[in-house]
Every structure is written in structure tokens, then in C-alpha cells.
Amino acid sequence: MSATHPSVGTGKTTPHDLGLHMPAEWEPHAATWIAWPHNAEDWPGKFQPIPWVYGEIVRYLAMVEHVHILVNEPAAEKRARNLLARCGADLKNVAFHLQPTDRVWLRDSGPIFLTPAAAKTAAPPLVLTNWKFNAWAKYDNWHHDDKIPARVAKLLSLPVWTPEITLTTGQRHRVVLEGGSIDVNGAGALLTTEECLLSDVQPRNPGVTREQLEHCFHDYLGVDQVVWLNRGIAGDDTHGHVDDIARFVDRNTIVATIEPNRDDENHAPLQENLERLHVARTHDGKPYRIVELPLPSPVVFEKQRLPASYANFYIANRLVLVPTFNDAHDRVALNILAELFPRHTIIGIHSGDFIWGLGAMHCMTQQQPAIRTATPPESIR
């Protein structure tokens, strides 16, 4: 990276200085954070089944790790407890926290946790980064969601870094970043898209350059290599989140969505992304292993194409939750992921109604990494 671009974190220690980094999602978790659904407008006309989908998800997660749930009010906690009990969730592994939210997509609004990159270091064992959230530069109601990382930091008594960039004007700019716009391999590499972070449509950080963002990722996420893809899939309300199109599944393997149908609007952009991935190289100068993952057949509701993608899976402790759509490709996608995660149980979560909210398993979850000295999680029974 160039050393001439405007500095980040000038005059203060950054997480990278302390040897901290964002670990990969498949590394051991202490917990998963979610927010309980409450805004019916996020699923207009289809809200009724959504809490039951959450109940199923929490039931599985609570088998393998703790689950922290943000609720808007005490009455919401009571309703959620009752529903989870009916679903058979292990409530001993579930904790509720009162925190108003605008929406439930904690992948984007929640904190990004960091841990030491090496086993022996003087760095804190767990910290979090508080990136700005502005509802994908699209909606006005985001102020509750932007407070979530600070609330989690207080609940866990963790140190907090707020990523900032010095603009050419000399002003300090708090960086906007959604967790669904990035994916890391825990070894210094990060996937993202130009459509989300660099385009003038729904601009997250106007006036901030590619080089500045890369340097920011280096300082605050411990990233040395950024693999830039082009565009996301049709129907994506976030304007190009990478967690619908390409995901690391180990340090050197990337699963990438494809659309063979040349008449489908996803074919060309996904093909370009695939070509970029084949050109990308690891830190050792070797090509990444690229595994192709199909998309389901187009999911359309009220004449709107929805962002249905199997790539929006969530990796928990020895468990992978995968959105499914009653589609012929469901089995193919689940089998591919089963081969990629042989030590995990692969669970399909029917998301035909859920995807009407324009998000799926990965969008709703945020992992809290385990501290290295923690006891490894038990396998799902």
C-alpha cells in the first residue's frame, strides 16, 4: 500500500499496532449476537412467520454457543422467551439485553470484534470496533442501530476503537462500514465490492479513496490484502454486499456464486467477479481455490426480485446455517457446503418468507469470537 495517502489514526495507537485482527468466521465463537424482529415494515404483509424463523435459528445456535438477543422493550423479551420455549431452544444459553433497534440486521449495525493475531501478545484478548452505521446510506431511521456497538462494549466491558480517516480537508471522518460488505480469512485477506464501497450510488464514505479504505482496513481489521470484486446480485437492497456473492471458507478457499443462465441479470456481474477471483493471489502468490456455488432460481414477490443466495450462510461453532428456498438447487448448495465444512453440521433454514426482508442468515447474525484460552465448543448433538 502507498504511504502517501492521508493517514488513519494519526497520533494514536491502532488495533493493528497492538497485533489485533478480525478473525475468520469459522474460528471458535463465544457467542452470536442477534436482534429480535419487531418492525413489521421490514416484512410488509409477511411479518407473522418471521419470529418463528428466528425461533428455529436460535434453537440451533443455542445448541453450540451462547446467543445474545437485543430486544426493544421488556414485553418483547417476554414474547421471545415464550416463543423460544415453544421451539425447544435451550434458554440457558440465551441472554436478553434491552437495546432499541431500528432493524434486525446486526451483521451490518453490530460491532466487529477483534482478537490477537498471535497466541502470545500483550494485546487485550478481545476488543471491538465501532464503525458508523447509516442504514446503507438509504434510510433515515438508523440512529438506534448506530448505538449498538457502544451498547455491546458496555455490556461486555470491552475496549472500543472508532475507525476514522483524515480527509484532505483536515477533517476527521468516522468511517461507515457494514459487516455484510466484507469477508475475511483471518490471515490478512479481505473480500469486498466496488459497488458497495466505492460507487456514487448509496455512497458510504463520499470523498474517501480506495487507498484510504485499504489503509483503514489494515489499521482497524489487521488486513494486508483487499480483493475487490465488482457488483453484487440483483435485488440486493444494500447495493453490493459481498456476503451474497463470495465468502472465504478457509484461508485459501473462496466459494463464489454463479448464474449459468446468460439471460439472467446476475450472469454477467457474477462472471466478472469469478474472473477477478481467479486472478487474485494469496500472500504466498498462489491462486485461491475457487468453488462455484449456484444461486436458487429467481425468487420474486410482488414483482420484486429478491436477493436470494446460498452464500448468505452463517458459520457457527460446528454448525453452518444456510438459507434455502424450496428450490432444486437447495440440495446442490447444501452438498457443496457440506464438502467444504466436513466437521460442521449443515442446516438448511427455509427462507422463502424471510428473504422478503431482503436479508438472510448472515445478515441477521454477528459473531463474538472466543478468547483463545476458552474451552473449545462442543459439537452439535
C-alpha positions as CSV (number, residue, x, y, z in Angstrom):
1,M,0.0,0.0,0.0
2,S,1.1,3.5,-0.7
3,A,2.5,5.5,2.2
4,T,1.5,8.8,0.7
5,H,-2.3,8.7,1.2
6,P,-3.9,10.6,4.1
7,S,-3.1,8.8,7.4
8,V,-5.6,6.9,9.5
9,G,-5.4,7.1,13.3
10,T,-2.7,9.7,13.3
11,G,-1.2,10.2,16.7
12,K,-2.8,7.3,18.4
13,T,-2.4,3.5,18.6
14,T,-4.5,1.4,16.3
15,P,-5.6,-2.2,16.8
16,H,-3.0,-3.3,14.2
17,D,-0.3,-1.7,16.3
18,L,-1.2,-4.0,19.1
19,G,-1.3,-7.1,17.0
20,L,-5.1,-7.3,16.8
21,H,-7.1,-8.5,13.8
22,M,-10.6,-9.7,12.7
23,P,-10.6,-13.5,12.9
24,A,-12.3,-15.6,10.4
25,E,-16.0,-16.6,11.0
26,W,-15.2,-20.3,11.3
27,E,-12.8,-19.7,14.2
28,P,-14.3,-20.5,17.7
29,H,-17.1,-18.3,18.9
30,A,-18.0,-17.3,22.4
31,A,-21.5,-16.2,21.2
32,T,-23.7,-15.0,18.4
33,W,-25.5,-11.6,18.7
34,I,-28.9,-11.0,17.1
35,A,-31.8,-8.6,17.5
36,W,-35.4,-9.8,17.9
37,P,-37.7,-8.8,15.0
38,H,-40.1,-6.1,15.8
39,N,-40.6,-3.9,12.7
40,A,-43.4,-5.3,10.6
41,E,-42.5,-2.9,7.8
42,D,-39.3,-4.9,7.2
43,W,-41.5,-7.8,6.0
44,P,-44.6,-6.0,4.8
45,G,-47.5,-8.4,4.8
46,K,-45.3,-11.3,5.8
47,F,-44.2,-10.5,9.4
48,Q,-46.2,-13.1,11.2
49,P,-43.9,-16.1,10.4
50,I,-40.7,-14.2,10.9
51,P,-40.3,-14.6,14.7
52,W,-40.8,-18.4,14.2
53,V,-37.9,-18.4,11.8
54,Y,-35.9,-16.7,14.4
55,G,-37.0,-19.3,16.9
56,E,-35.7,-22.1,14.7
57,I,-32.4,-20.3,14.2
58,V,-31.9,-19.6,17.9
59,R,-32.8,-23.2,18.7
60,Y,-29.8,-24.4,16.6
61,L,-27.4,-21.7,17.7
62,A,-28.1,-22.3,21.4
63,M,-27.0,-26.0,20.9
64,V,-23.4,-24.9,20.1
65,E,-22.8,-21.4,21.6
66,H,-24.4,-18.6,23.6
67,V,-26.9,-16.4,21.9
68,H,-27.3,-12.7,22.9
69,I,-30.6,-11.2,21.8
70,L,-31.3,-7.4,21.7
71,V,-34.9,-6.5,22.4
72,N,-36.7,-3.2,22.1
73,E,-38.7,-3.5,25.3
74,P,-39.4,-5.9,28.3
75,A,-42.6,-7.1,26.7
76,A,-40.6,-8.2,23.6
77,E,-38.3,-10.3,25.8
78,K,-41.3,-12.0,27.4
79,R,-42.8,-12.8,24.0
80,A,-39.5,-14.0,22.7
81,R,-38.9,-16.2,25.7
82,N,-42.3,-17.8,25.3
83,L,-41.8,-18.5,21.6
84,L,-38.2,-19.9,22.1
85,A,-39.5,-22.2,24.8
86,R,-42.2,-23.5,22.4
87,C,-39.5,-24.0,19.8
88,G,-37.4,-26.1,22.2
89,A,-34.5,-23.7,22.4
90,D,-32.1,-24.1,25.3
91,L,-32.8,-20.9,27.2
92,K,-29.8,-21.4,29.5
93,N,-27.6,-20.4,26.5
94,V,-29.7,-17.3,25.7
95,A,-29.3,-13.9,27.2
96,F,-31.6,-10.9,26.5
97,H,-30.5,-7.2,26.5
98,L,-32.7,-4.2,26.4
99,Q,-31.5,-2.1,23.4
100,P,-33.8,-0.3,20.9
101,T,-33.1,-1.1,17.3
102,D,-34.3,0.2,14.0
103,R,-33.8,-3.0,12.2
104,V,-32.5,-6.5,13.0
105,W,-29.5,-6.8,10.6
106,L,-26.7,-7.0,13.2
107,R,-24.2,-8.1,10.6
108,D,-24.2,-4.5,9.4
109,S,-25.1,-2.5,12.6
110,G,-23.4,-4.6,15.2
111,P,-19.8,-4.4,16.4
112,I,-16.9,-6.1,14.6
113,F,-14.8,-7.9,17.2
114,L,-11.0,-8.3,17.1
115,T,-8.7,-10.7,18.8
116,P,-4.9,-11.0,18.9
117,A,-3.4,-12.3,15.6
118,A,-0.8,-14.3,17.5
119,A,-1.2,-16.5,20.6
120,K,1.5,-14.7,22.6
121,T,0.9,-11.0,22.7
122,A,0.3,-8.2,25.2
123,A,-2.8,-7.1,23.3
124,P,-6.2,-7.3,25.0
125,P,-7.8,-10.7,24.4
126,L,-11.0,-9.2,22.9
127,V,-11.9,-5.7,21.7
128,L,-14.5,-4.3,19.3
129,T,-14.6,-1.7,16.6
130,N,-17.4,0.8,16.3
131,W,-17.9,1.6,12.7
132,K,-20.6,4.1,11.7
133,F,-23.8,2.7,10.5
134,N,-26.2,4.9,8.4
135,A,-28.7,2.3,7.1
136,W,-26.8,1.7,3.9
137,A,-26.9,5.4,3.0
138,K,-30.5,4.8,2.1
139,Y,-32.9,5.2,5.1
140,D,-33.4,7.9,7.6
141,N,-34.1,5.8,10.7
142,W,-30.7,4.4,11.8
143,H,-29.8,6.2,15.0
144,H,-30.8,3.4,17.3
145,D,-28.8,0.9,15.3
146,D,-25.7,3.1,15.3
147,K,-25.6,2.9,19.1
148,I,-25.5,-0.9,19.2
149,P,-21.6,-1.4,19.2
150,A,-21.2,1.1,22.1
151,R,-24.0,-0.8,24.0
152,V,-22.4,-4.2,23.4
153,A,-19.0,-2.8,24.5
154,K,-20.6,-1.6,27.8
155,L,-22.3,-4.9,28.3
156,L,-19.1,-6.8,27.9
157,S,-16.7,-4.2,29.4
158,L,-14.6,-4.2,26.3
159,P,-12.2,-1.6,24.8
160,V,-13.5,0.2,21.7
161,W,-11.9,1.7,18.7
162,T,-13.8,4.0,16.4
163,P,-12.3,3.9,12.9
164,E,-11.6,7.4,11.5
165,I,-9.9,8.8,8.4
166,T,-8.3,12.2,8.0
167,L,-9.8,13.8,4.9
168,T,-7.8,16.1,2.5
169,T,-9.7,19.0,4.2
170,G,-8.1,18.0,7.5
171,Q,-11.4,16.9,9.0
172,R,-11.7,13.6,10.8
173,H,-14.3,11.3,9.2
174,R,-15.9,8.4,11.1
175,V,-15.8,5.5,8.6
176,V,-19.1,3.9,7.5
177,L,-18.7,0.1,7.2
178,E,-21.3,-2.7,7.2
179,G,-20.2,-6.2,8.2
180,G,-22.0,-7.7,5.2
181,S,-19.8,-5.7,2.8
182,I,-16.7,-7.5,3.9
183,D,-15.5,-11.1,4.5
184,V,-12.1,-12.1,5.9
185,N,-10.0,-15.2,6.0
186,G,-8.3,-14.4,9.4
187,A,-4.9,-14.4,7.7
188,G,-4.9,-10.8,6.4
189,A,-7.1,-11.1,3.3
190,L,-10.5,-9.4,2.8
191,L,-13.2,-9.6,0.2
192,T,-15.4,-6.6,-0.7
193,T,-17.1,-4.9,-3.7
194,E,-16.5,-1.7,-5.5
195,E,-20.3,-1.3,-6.0
196,C,-20.8,-1.0,-2.2
197,L,-17.7,0.9,-1.0
198,L,-16.6,2.9,-4.0
199,S,-19.6,3.8,-6.2
200,D,-21.5,7.1,-6.2
201,V,-24.8,5.2,-5.7
202,Q,-25.7,5.0,-2.0
203,P,-22.2,6.3,-1.2
204,R,-21.0,5.2,2.3
205,N,-17.9,7.5,2.5
206,P,-18.1,10.3,0.0
207,G,-14.6,11.6,-1.0
208,V,-12.8,8.6,0.6
209,T,-10.5,6.8,-1.8
210,R,-9.8,3.1,-2.3
211,E,-6.4,3.5,-0.8
212,Q,-7.7,5.2,2.3
213,L,-10.2,2.4,2.8
214,E,-7.5,-0.2,2.4
215,H,-5.3,1.5,4.9
216,C,-8.2,1.8,7.3
217,F,-8.8,-2.0,7.0
218,H,-5.2,-2.5,7.7
219,D,-5.2,-0.4,10.8
220,Y,-8.6,-1.4,12.3
221,L,-9.1,-5.0,11.0
222,G,-5.5,-6.2,10.5
223,V,-5.9,-6.7,6.8
224,D,-3.0,-6.7,4.4
225,Q,-4.7,-7.7,1.2
226,V,-8.0,-6.5,-0.2
227,V,-9.6,-8.4,-3.1
228,W,-12.0,-6.1,-4.9
229,L,-15.0,-7.6,-6.7
230,N,-17.3,-5.5,-8.9
231,R,-21.0,-5.9,-8.2
232,G,-23.5,-7.8,-6.1
233,I,-26.6,-9.6,-7.1
234,A,-30.0,-8.3,-8.3
235,G,-32.4,-7.3,-5.6
236,D,-29.7,-6.5,-3.1
237,D,-31.0,-3.6,-1.0
238,T,-27.5,-2.9,0.3
239,H,-26.1,-2.2,-3.1
240,G,-23.5,-4.9,-3.5
241,H,-22.8,-6.7,-0.2
242,V,-20.2,-9.4,-0.7
243,D,-21.8,-11.9,1.6
244,D,-24.3,-12.7,-1.1
245,I,-21.7,-13.4,-3.7
246,A,-18.3,-14.6,-2.3
247,R,-17.2,-16.0,1.0
248,F,-14.0,-17.4,2.4
249,V,-14.5,-20.9,3.7
250,D,-10.9,-21.4,4.7
251,R,-7.7,-19.3,4.4
252,N,-7.1,-20.3,0.8
253,T,-10.6,-21.2,-0.5
254,I,-13.4,-18.9,-1.7
255,V,-16.9,-20.0,-2.5
256,A,-18.4,-17.9,-5.3
257,T,-21.9,-17.6,-6.6
258,I,-22.6,-18.2,-10.3
259,E,-25.5,-17.9,-12.7
260,P,-25.1,-20.0,-15.8
261,N,-28.2,-18.6,-17.5
262,R,-26.9,-15.9,-19.8
263,D,-30.3,-14.3,-19.9
264,D,-30.4,-13.7,-16.2
265,E,-29.3,-10.3,-14.9
266,N,-26.9,-11.9,-12.5
267,H,-24.9,-13.8,-15.1
268,A,-22.6,-11.0,-16.3
269,P,-21.6,-9.4,-13.0
270,L,-21.1,-12.8,-11.3
271,Q,-19.0,-14.0,-14.2
272,E,-16.8,-10.8,-13.9
273,N,-16.4,-11.5,-10.1
274,L,-15.4,-15.0,-10.8
275,E,-12.7,-13.9,-13.2
276,R,-11.4,-11.5,-10.6
277,L,-11.2,-14.2,-8.0
278,H,-9.3,-16.5,-10.4
279,V,-6.7,-13.7,-10.9
280,A,-6.4,-13.0,-7.2
281,R,-3.4,-14.5,-5.3
282,T,-2.8,-15.5,-1.7
283,H,0.0,-14.0,0.4
284,D,2.2,-16.8,-0.9
285,G,1.5,-15.8,-4.5
286,K,-0.6,-18.8,-5.2
287,P,-4.1,-18.8,-6.7
288,Y,-7.0,-19.1,-4.4
289,R,-9.1,-22.3,-4.7
290,I,-12.4,-21.1,-6.1
291,V,-15.5,-23.3,-5.6
292,E,-18.6,-22.3,-7.5
293,L,-22.0,-22.1,-5.7
294,P,-25.2,-21.9,-7.7
295,L,-27.9,-19.4,-7.0
296,P,-31.5,-20.5,-6.5
297,S,-34.0,-19.9,-9.3
298,P,-35.1,-16.3,-9.2
299,V,-37.3,-15.5,-6.1
300,V,-39.8,-12.9,-6.9
301,F,-42.6,-11.5,-4.7
302,E,-45.0,-8.7,-5.7
303,K,-42.9,-8.3,-8.9
304,Q,-39.7,-7.6,-6.9
305,R,-36.6,-9.7,-7.4
306,L,-35.3,-10.7,-4.0
307,P,-31.6,-11.2,-3.1
308,A,-31.9,-15.0,-2.6
309,S,-28.4,-16.5,-2.3
310,Y,-27.0,-19.6,-0.6
311,A,-23.8,-17.6,0.1
312,N,-25.6,-15.8,2.9
313,F,-24.8,-18.7,5.2
314,Y,-23.6,-18.3,8.8
315,I,-20.8,-20.3,10.3
316,A,-21.4,-21.1,14.0
317,N,-19.4,-23.5,16.2
318,R,-19.5,-26.8,14.3
319,L,-22.7,-25.6,12.6
320,V,-23.5,-23.8,9.3
321,L,-26.9,-22.3,8.8
322,V,-27.8,-22.0,5.1
323,P,-30.9,-20.2,3.6
324,T,-33.0,-22.5,1.4
325,F,-35.8,-21.7,-0.9
326,N,-37.7,-24.9,-1.8
327,D,-35.7,-24.9,-4.9
328,A,-34.0,-27.7,-6.9
329,H,-30.6,-26.0,-6.2
330,D,-31.1,-26.3,-2.5
331,R,-29.7,-29.8,-2.4
332,V,-26.7,-28.9,-4.6
333,A,-25.8,-25.9,-2.5
334,L,-26.1,-27.8,0.8
335,N,-23.9,-30.7,-0.6
336,I,-21.2,-28.2,-1.7
337,L,-21.1,-26.6,1.7
338,A,-21.1,-30.0,3.4
339,E,-18.0,-30.9,1.5
340,L,-16.3,-27.6,2.4
341,F,-17.2,-27.9,6.1
342,P,-16.8,-31.6,6.8
343,R,-16.6,-31.0,10.6
344,H,-19.7,-28.9,10.7
345,T,-23.4,-29.9,10.6
346,I,-25.1,-28.2,7.6
347,I,-28.6,-27.0,8.4
348,G,-31.0,-25.6,5.8
349,I,-33.3,-22.8,7.1
350,H,-36.3,-22.2,4.9
351,S,-36.1,-18.5,3.9
352,G,-38.9,-18.1,1.4
353,D,-40.7,-15.6,3.6
354,F,-37.6,-14.4,5.4
355,I,-35.9,-13.2,2.3
356,W,-38.8,-10.7,1.7
357,G,-36.9,-8.7,4.4
358,L,-34.0,-8.6,1.9
359,G,-31.6,-10.4,4.2
360,A,-30.9,-14.0,5.4
361,M,-28.8,-15.9,7.9
362,H,-25.6,-14.0,7.6
363,C,-27.3,-10.6,7.6
364,M,-29.0,-11.2,10.9
365,T,-26.1,-12.5,12.9
366,Q,-22.8,-11.2,14.3
367,Q,-20.2,-13.5,15.9
368,Q,-18.3,-12.8,19.1
369,P,-15.0,-14.6,18.8
370,A,-13.9,-16.8,21.7
371,I,-10.9,-15.8,23.7
372,R,-8.0,-18.1,22.8
373,T,-7.9,-19.7,26.3
374,A,-11.6,-20.6,26.2
375,T,-12.7,-24.2,26.2
376,P,-13.5,-25.3,22.6
377,P,-17.2,-25.6,21.9
378,E,-18.9,-28.9,21.9
379,S,-20.2,-30.4,18.7
380,I,-23.9,-30.2,17.9
381,R,-25.7,-33.3,19.2
